[in-house]
Amino acid sequence: MKPAPLTSQRDRILGGLWGSLVGDALGVPVEFQSRAERMSTPPSGQRQLTVV
């Protein structure tokens, strides 16, 4: 097994920012639902793609 390549601090920061942005965007459909609502009708698949 090869050792993982070293990444620059810039790449690590950008990776963290991208992860936060994508995670936040994926949570939008259920952001204001209660746990009970999410359990009764769990999200499945892509519902809508809106380009801003």
N, C-alpha and C positions, 0 to 999 in steps of 0.2 A: 504494500500500500504506500502510495506516495504521500509525503507530507503536504498539508494544505498550503497553497501559496500565501505569502504575506500580502495583506491588503493595506493600502495607505489609510491614514486617518480620514482623508477626504472621502474615499470610497465607503468607509464605515459610516460616516456621517450621512452621506447621501443615501445609503442603504437604509439607515434608520428613518430618515425622512420619508422615503418612498413607502416603507412598511407602514408608517403611521398614516400616511395619506390614503393608501389602499385600504387599510383596516377601517379607517373612519368612513370611507365611501361605501364599503360593503355593509356597514352597520346601519346605514340610513333607513332602509325599509322597516327596521324593527326598533328604531331608536326610542320612540315614545310609547311603545306597547308595554303593557305589564307582562310579567312572567306568565301569568295565567293565560293571557291572550296569545302569547307565543307558543305555549304548550298546546292550546286548542287548535290553532291553525299555524303550524310551523311554515316558514318560508321555504319554497322549493324552486329551484331554477332561477333564471333571469327574468324578472318581471317587465322591466322597461329600461331602455337605454336612452338617456337624454344628453345630448351634446350641447354644452353651453358655449 
